[in-house]
């Protein structure tokens, strides 16, 4: 909680300063609130936020379009995030990259920060929900891990934290059926396309009443099964195909090129694994 004596000291300090310097922006666009927030000085940030709120400057943006709320998120300062939201900071403010503070929290995988944003989890920015941002970020970290070739404790921890953030977003009602406006991808499409087996496993264990509809959603004509069939050489391909088919993926659906998923499998099947995948599709189609 806020330290009452420190807060009073901060208020007194501000009242003793030249008024214009407490509400103005420097050459980089930073206010005293941006600076206090970046340094993690909670009571100073609170006092500065009160002062700026009174003159309509709580959501002032620095040269990269970041409000103090963006800065608080980036600096991983959950308590300052809570204070700024309490004082009325705009959660929909975009920086120059079109990111809101909430999307940044999802991207960085800051679970404690994310938990301060109540009832705001399905807001769109540049066509993406925070869930999309969390999925993309998790996929990028997992990809970095795979490229390392050797275990990296830091990246493993990051991947785990980002998956926890994504799970938290789902638990508070983030919509799994939301599609990116530009690509039409759901989080499942994103996970499958990157061969992200941990994320695919998690998404397909969520007890959705309309799981079959979710699994068969299209992104520019491609279902998740089409994308999985195109994971040539990926070690997780067979398991992802099995998981999708077991959750109701329709192997008969055609994409915009009139291809069924089986048509996108490796041509001239070589090796036992690829042959098994072809047999899997034949078996599934014979059951329908």
C-alpha positions in Angstrom: 0.0 0.0 0.0 1.0 3.6 -0.4 3.2 5.0 2.4 1.1 7.9 3.7 4.0 9.9 5.0 6.0 9.5 1.8 3.0 10.5 -0.2 2.5 13.7 1.9 6.2 14.5 1.4 5.9 14.1 -2.3 2.8 16.4 -2.4 4.7 19.0 -0.3 7.7 18.7 -2.6 5.5 19.4 -5.7 3.7 22.3 -4.0 7.1 23.9 -3.3 8.2 23.6 -7.0 7.5 26.0 -9.8 4.0 25.1 -10.9 4.7 25.0 -14.6 7.6 22.6 -14.1 5.3 20.1 -12.4 2.9 19.9 -15.3 5.1 20.6 -18.4 7.0 18.2 -20.6 10.7 18.1 -21.4 12.4 17.9 -24.8 11.5 14.2 -25.0 7.9 14.7 -24.0 8.4 13.3 -20.5 6.5 14.8 -17.6 7.6 14.5 -14.0 5.1 11.6 -13.9 6.8 9.7 -16.6 10.2 10.1 -14.9 8.9 9.1 -11.4 7.1 6.1 -12.9 10.2 4.9 -14.8 12.2 5.1 -11.5 9.5 3.1 -9.6 8.9 6.0 -7.2 5.4 5.1 -6.3 4.5 8.0 -4.0 6.1 10.6 -6.2 4.3 9.2 -9.2 1.0 9.3 -7.3 1.4 12.9 -6.3 2.5 13.9 -9.8 -0.5 12.0 -11.3 -2.9 13.9 -9.0 -1.3 17.2 -10.2 -1.5 16.3 -13.9 -5.0 14.9 -13.6 -6.2 18.3 -12.3 -4.9 20.0 -15.4 -6.0 17.3 -17.9 -2.4 16.0 -18.4 -2.6 12.5 -16.8 -2.4 10.9 -20.3 0.3 13.1 -21.7 2.5 11.3 -24.2 6.3 11.4 -24.6 8.0 11.3 -27.9 7.2 7.7 -28.6 3.6 8.2 -27.8 3.8 6.5 -24.4 1.7 7.7 -21.5 2.8 7.2 -17.9 0.6 4.0 -17.9 2.7 2.6 -20.8 5.8 3.4 -18.9 4.5 1.8 -15.7 3.8 -1.4 -17.6 7.1 -1.5 -19.4 8.9 -0.9 -16.1 6.9 -3.8 -14.6 5.5 -1.6 -11.8 2.1 -3.2 -11.0 1.3 -1.0 -8.0 1.9 2.2 -10.0 -0.3 0.7 -12.8 -3.0 0.2 -10.2 -2.6 3.8 -8.9 -2.8 5.3 -12.4 -5.9 3.3 -13.3 -7.5 4.4 -10.0 -6.7 8.0 -10.9 -8.3 7.7 -14.3 -5.5 6.8 -16.8 -6.7 6.0 -20.2 -6.3 2.3 -20.9 -7.1 2.8 -24.6 -4.2 5.3 -25.3 -2.0 4.1 -28.1 1.8 4.6 -28.5 3.4 5.2 -31.9 3.4 1.5 -32.5 -0.4 1.3 -31.9 0.1 -0.5 -28.6 -2.0 0.1 -25.5 -0.6 -0.5 -22.0 -2.6 -3.7 -21.7 -1.2 -5.1 -24.9 2.3 -4.3 -23.7 1.6 -6.2 -20.5 0.5 -9.2 -22.4 3.5 -9.0 -24.8 6.0 -8.8 -22.0 4.3 -11.5 -19.9 4.0 -9.5 -16.8 1.4 -11.4 -14.8 1.3 -9.1 -11.8 0.8 -6.1 -14.1 -1.9 -7.8 -16.2 -3.9 -8.6 -13.1 -4.4 -4.9 -12.4 -6.4 -4.5 -15.7 -9.8 -5.7 -14.6 -12.6 -6.1 -17.2 -10.5 -4.9 -20.0 -9.1 -8.0 -21.5 -10.8 -8.1 -25.0 -9.9 -4.6 -26.1 -8.5 -4.4 -29.7 -5.4 -2.6 -30.8 -4.3 -2.8 -34.5 -6.8 -5.6 -34.8 -5.3 -7.7 -32.0 -6.6 -8.5 -28.5 -4.1 -8.9 -25.6 -4.6 -12.7 -26.0 -3.2 -12.5 -29.6 -0.2 -10.4 -28.2 0.4 -13.0 -25.5 0.3 -15.9 -28.0 2.6 -14.2 -30.5 5.1 -13.3 -27.7 5.0 -16.9 -26.3 5.5 -18.3 -29.8 8.5 -16.0 -30.3 10.1 -17.1 -27.0 9.5 -20.8 -27.7 11.0 -20.4 -31.2 14.1 -18.7 -29.6 14.4 -21.7 -27.2 14.3 -24.2 -30.1 16.9 -22.2 -32.1 19.2 -22.2 -29.1 19.7 -26.0 -29.3 20.7 -26.1 -25.7 18.5 -25.4 -22.6 18.4 -21.7 -21.6 17.0 -21.2 -18.1 16.2 -17.6 -18.7 14.2 -18.3 -21.8 12.5 -21.3 -20.3 11.3 -19.1 -17.4 10.1 -16.4 -19.8 8.2 -19.0 -21.8 6.5 -20.3 -18.6 5.6 -16.8 -17.4 4.2 -15.9 -20.8 2.1 -19.0 -20.9 0.8 -18.2 -17.4 -0.2 -14.8 -18.6 -2.1 -16.3 -21.5 -3.8 -18.7 -19.2 -4.8 -15.9 -16.9 -6.3 -13.9 -19.8 -8.4 -16.9 -20.7 -9.5 -17.5 -17.1 -10.9 -14.0 -16.8 -12.8 -14.2 -20.1 -10.6 -13.3 -23.0 -12.4 -14.5 -26.1 -10.7 -17.4 -27.8 -12.8 -16.9 -30.9 -11.4 -13.4 -31.6 -9.7 -13.1 -34.9 -6.9 -10.7 -35.9 -8.5 -8.1 -38.2 -5.7 -8.3 -40.8 -5.0 -12.0 -40.9 -8.2 -13.5 -39.4 -6.1 -15.7 -37.2 -7.3 -16.9 -33.8 -4.7 -17.8 -31.1 -5.0 -21.4 -32.2 -4.0 -20.5 -35.8 -1.0 -18.6 -34.3 0.1 -21.5 -32.1 -0.3 -24.2 -34.8 1.4 -22.1 -37.5 4.5 -21.9 -35.3 4.4 -25.5 -34.2 4.0 -24.4 -30.6 3.0 -27.7 -29.1 2.7 -26.4 -25.5 0.3 -23.7 -26.5 -1.7 -26.0 -28.8 -2.1 -28.6 -26.0 -3.3 -25.9 -23.6 -5.8 -24.3 -26.0 -7.3 -27.7 -26.9 -7.8 -28.7 -23.3 -10.0 -25.7 -22.5 -13.6 -26.9 -21.9 -15.2 -24.9 -24.7 -18.9 -25.8 -25.5 -18.2 -25.0 -29.1 -14.7 -26.6 -29.4 -15.5 -28.0 -32.8 -16.4 -24.6 -34.2 -13.2 -23.1 -32.6 -11.0 -25.8 -34.1 -12.5 -25.3 -37.6 -12.4 -21.5 -37.8 -10.8 -20.2 -40.9 -8.0 -17.6 -41.5 -8.2 -16.6 -45.1 -9.6 -20.0 -45.9 -7.1 -22.0 -43.9 -8.2 -24.0 -40.9 -5.7 -24.9 -38.1 -5.6 -28.4 -39.7 -4.4 -26.9 -43.0 -1.7 -25.1 -41.1 -0.6 -28.2 -39.2 -0.5 -30.2 -42.5 1.9 -27.5 -43.8 4.4 -27.9 -40.9 6.8 -29.9 -43.0 9.7 -31.2 -41.0 8.4 -29.9 -37.7 8.9 -32.5 -34.9 5.6 -31.6 -33.4 3.5 -31.9 -36.6 2.1 -35.4 -35.9 1.1 -34.7 -32.4 -0.6 -31.4 -33.4 -2.5 -33.2 -36.2 -3.6 -35.9 -33.7 -4.7 -33.2 -31.2 -6.7 -31.2 -33.8 -8.4 -34.3 -35.2 -9.3 -35.6 -31.8 -11.0 -32.3 -31.0 -13.2 -32.3 -34.1 -11.0 -30.8 -36.8 -12.7 -31.5 -40.2 -10.3 -33.1 -42.7 -12.7 -32.5 -45.5 -12.7 -28.7 -45.4 -11.1 -27.1 -48.5 -9.2 -23.8 -48.4 -9.3 -21.0 -51.1 -7.1 -23.1 -53.4 -9.6 -26.0 -53.1 -7.0 -28.0 -51.1 -8.0 -30.3 -48.2 -5.4 -30.5 -45.3 -4.2 -33.9 -46.6 -3.2 -32.2 -49.9 -0.8 -30.0 -48.0 1.2 -32.8 -46.4 4.7 -33.5 -47.5 4.7 -34.7 -51.1 6.3 -38.0 -52.0 6.0 -39.3 -48.4 9.3 -40.6 -47.1 9.9 -42.2 -43.8 7.5 -43.9 -41.4 6.2 -40.8 -39.6 4.9 -39.1 -42.8 3.3 -42.3 -44.0 1.6 -42.6 -40.6 0.2 -39.1 -41.0 -1.3 -39.9 -44.4 -2.9 -43.1 -42.9 -4.3 -40.9 -40.1 -6.1 -38.7 -42.6 -7.4 -41.7 -44.5 -8.7 -43.2 -41.3 -10.4 -40.0 -40.2 -12.1 -39.5 -43.5 -13.4 -43.1 -43.5 -15.0 -42.4 -40.1 -17.0 -39.5 -41.4 
